[in-house]
Amino acid sequence: MKLVIAQANLTLKGGAERVILKIAQHYGATIYTAEYKEHGTFDEFKAIDIKIIGRGIFGKIMPYGRMTQGLDYGMGFYNFKVEEDYDVINAHISPSNWIRKHNERVLWYCHTPLREVYDLYGYRMSLRKPIKKPVYAAGARIVRHIDRKVTNDIEFIFANSGNTKKRISKYLKRDDAKVLPGGVDCEKYRNRGDKKYFLYPSRISPNKRQDYAIEAFKEFRKNKKFRDYKLIILGDISKDRFYYEYYLKVMKLAAETGNVTVAGGVSEPELIDFYSKSTAVLYTPFNEDYGLVPLEAMASGKPVIAVNEGGPKETIIDGKTGFLANSKEEMAKKMALVAGDADLADSIGKNGIERVKSHYSWERFFKQFDVGLKKVRDSE
């Protein structure tokens, strides 16, 4: 199978980038991307054949912002024609799926439709100054029009979760996406005890709601017997103004709360070590597409305490492999539960390991992924 991968950018260390890396390694694929920062993402990408495509003209005529960046990326893929021989093109984060305009046999592994112009559109619009709202609205209309038209022609779609499948159906009117969650290298992870800290690893972003985790931790520490516990937040910090302003807000809240450390991104071995010594792992994003963090926590034999929405509802068995919380106060109570009962935490951790091994192995992933690739390769 000669596979070509299309990905909007490779600039971060996230769950999507992890999936892309595993697929590229498995098939020896070439990756086409609009932007690549080798020091920003996983080091293993340096061994992959990565090619940078051209971008659109929007960056030259519009102020910089996420909408401008998305249009630039999108038009780069929209106008791009793959010249090398291939069996299938595997597109990933939107708008890399726009590569379907001039290329056939595309399998889209959808991490989520573009949230900026669909489910988060109202929220993003509310953050903009009145003078900028018409530009954002116009850009969103363009993106939606192209996105829906191109997606209609894509031969096969995998969704990384049932939550993402629902978004594809609602916003792109495709009801035939198949759910295929990403995998975890379970053998890498270890449980090395409890050093009395909660961990939340995820890029610093309003979508990830680090402020929610801090406020739950603050509630948890109202109990005097938990005063020595800490919260460690790990994640890439973008210099983009939208994200950096949120980072400053998180830092201020952390300082006011106390016992909260906010650090940048770390290497994979360092992250695995942080997982291994945590009391439990928190996960608080807004309606997350899928979420690799809960699976990595379970692979580490650690309870995961997540918000009861989005992808975690599919991966966590409430009360058995972790907990799903409906409020910050409920999350704090679950934190106290695992901090105060080592036997319960150990039992939940062992259940989590078994769940990851049985449901989220890469072997299982590639068996199903191969079926999709062959359907696309053999399509007329």
Secondary structure, 3 states (H helix, E strand, C coil): CCEEEEEEEECCCCHHHHHHHHHHHHHCCEEEEEEECCCCCCHHHHHCEEEECCCCCHHHHCCCCHHHHHHHHHHHHHCCCCCCCCCEEEECCCCHHHHHHCCCCEEEEECCCCCCCCCCHHHHHHCCCHHHHHHHHHHHHHHHHHHHHHHCCCCEEEECCHHHHHHHHHHHCCCCCEECCCCCCHHHCCCCCCCCEEEEECCCCHHHCHHHHHHHHHHHCCCHHHCCCEEEEECCCCCCHHHHHHHHHHHHHHHHHCCEEEECCCCHHHHHHHHHHCCEEEECCCCCCCCCHHHHHHHCCCCEEEECCCCHHHHCCECCCEEEECCHHHHHHHHHHHHCCHHHHHHHHHHHHHHHHHHCCHHHHHHHHHHHHHHHHCCC
